[in-house]
Amino acid sequence: MASSNTLELTDADFDQNVVNASTPALVDFWAEWCMPCKMMAPTIDELADEYTGKVVIGKVNTDENRNISMQFGISAIPTVILFKDGEMIKKFVGLQQKADLKAAIDEALA
């Protein structure tokens, strides 16, 4: 089960919650059928709990939100993108280690 701190993002609310966010935002692009995505889900939820109030952490189901997925050139999943001030600053493709994502988040917060 997803953390209550992990936002379920859609095409309709992506700009409001990520692009216009006052804090950095980490977004996991995933799909239900993707096993590596399922393996990464607990890491995303842990980060959401650890960075509550400091970073927006969200997930975009690429099957249900094709527009935003195409806008950011998602061609492989999982893809995790870190945004700051509405701009993409780092993109991770494939299964990632929590430490690597934390390092990128901490750098964005510095």
C-alpha positions as CSV (number, residue, x, y, z in Angstrom):
1,M,0.0,0.0,0.0
2,A,1.3,3.4,-0.9
3,S,2.4,5.8,1.8
4,S,-0.2,8.5,2.7
5,N,2.6,11.0,1.9
6,T,3.0,9.8,-1.7
7,L,0.8,11.8,-4.2
8,E,-1.0,10.0,-7.0
9,L,-0.4,12.5,-9.8
10,T,-2.4,12.8,-13.0
11,D,-2.2,14.8,-16.3
12,A,-4.8,17.2,-14.7
13,D,-3.0,18.0,-11.5
14,F,0.7,17.5,-12.4
15,D,1.5,21.2,-13.0
16,Q,-0.2,22.3,-9.8
17,N,1.5,19.7,-7.6
18,V,5.0,19.5,-9.3
19,V,5.7,22.3,-11.7
20,N,4.3,25.0,-9.4
21,A,5.5,23.4,-6.2
22,S,7.4,25.6,-3.8
23,T,9.7,22.7,-2.9
24,P,11.6,20.2,-5.1
25,A,9.5,17.3,-6.4
26,L,10.5,13.7,-7.1
27,V,8.2,11.9,-9.5
28,D,8.1,8.2,-10.2
29,F,6.7,7.2,-13.6
30,W,5.4,3.6,-13.4
31,A,2.9,1.1,-14.6
32,E,0.9,-1.7,-12.9
33,W,2.4,-4.4,-15.1
34,C,6.0,-3.3,-14.5
35,M,7.9,-5.5,-12.0
36,P,10.9,-3.2,-11.5
37,C,8.3,-0.4,-10.8
38,K,6.7,-2.6,-8.1
39,M,10.2,-3.3,-6.6
40,M,10.9,0.4,-6.4
41,A,7.5,1.4,-4.9
42,P,8.6,0.9,-1.3
43,T,11.7,3.1,-1.8
44,I,9.5,5.9,-3.2
45,D,7.1,5.6,-0.2
46,E,10.0,5.6,2.3
47,L,11.3,8.8,0.7
48,A,7.9,10.3,0.8
49,D,7.7,9.6,4.6
50,E,11.3,10.9,5.2
51,Y,10.9,14.1,3.3
52,T,7.3,15.1,4.3
53,G,6.9,18.8,4.1
54,K,10.3,19.3,2.4
55,V,9.8,17.6,-1.0
56,V,6.8,16.6,-3.0
57,I,7.0,12.9,-3.8
58,G,4.5,11.6,-6.3
59,K,3.8,8.8,-8.7
60,V,2.4,8.9,-12.3
61,N,0.8,5.8,-13.7
62,T,2.0,6.1,-17.3
63,D,-0.8,3.9,-18.7
64,E,-3.5,6.3,-17.3
65,N,-1.6,9.6,-17.8
66,R,-0.1,9.4,-21.3
67,N,0.1,13.2,-21.9
68,I,2.4,14.0,-19.0
69,S,4.4,10.8,-19.7
70,M,4.9,11.9,-23.3
71,Q,5.7,15.5,-22.3
72,F,8.7,14.2,-20.3
73,G,9.8,11.6,-22.9
74,I,9.2,8.6,-20.7
75,S,10.2,5.7,-22.9
76,A,11.2,3.2,-20.2
77,I,9.9,2.6,-16.7
78,P,10.5,3.0,-14.0
79,T,11.7,6.5,-14.6
80,V,12.2,8.9,-11.7
81,I,12.5,12.6,-12.4
82,L,13.6,15.3,-9.8
83,F,12.2,18.8,-10.4
84,K,13.2,22.0,-8.8
85,D,11.6,25.4,-9.5
86,G,9.4,23.6,-12.1
87,E,12.4,22.4,-14.1
88,M,13.6,18.8,-14.6
89,I,17.1,18.7,-12.9
90,K,17.8,15.0,-12.8
91,K,16.4,11.9,-14.5
92,F,16.9,8.3,-13.4
93,V,15.9,5.4,-15.7
94,G,15.5,1.9,-14.4
95,L,15.6,0.5,-10.8
96,Q,17.4,2.9,-8.5
97,Q,19.1,2.7,-5.1
98,K,17.5,4.7,-2.3
99,A,20.9,6.3,-1.5
100,D,21.2,7.7,-5.1
101,L,17.7,9.2,-5.0
102,K,18.4,10.6,-1.5
103,A,21.7,12.2,-2.6
104,A,19.9,13.9,-5.5
105,I,17.1,15.2,-3.2
106,D,19.5,16.4,-0.6
107,E,21.5,18.3,-3.4
108,A,18.3,19.9,-4.6
109,L,17.4,21.0,-1.1
110,A,20.9,22.5,-0.4
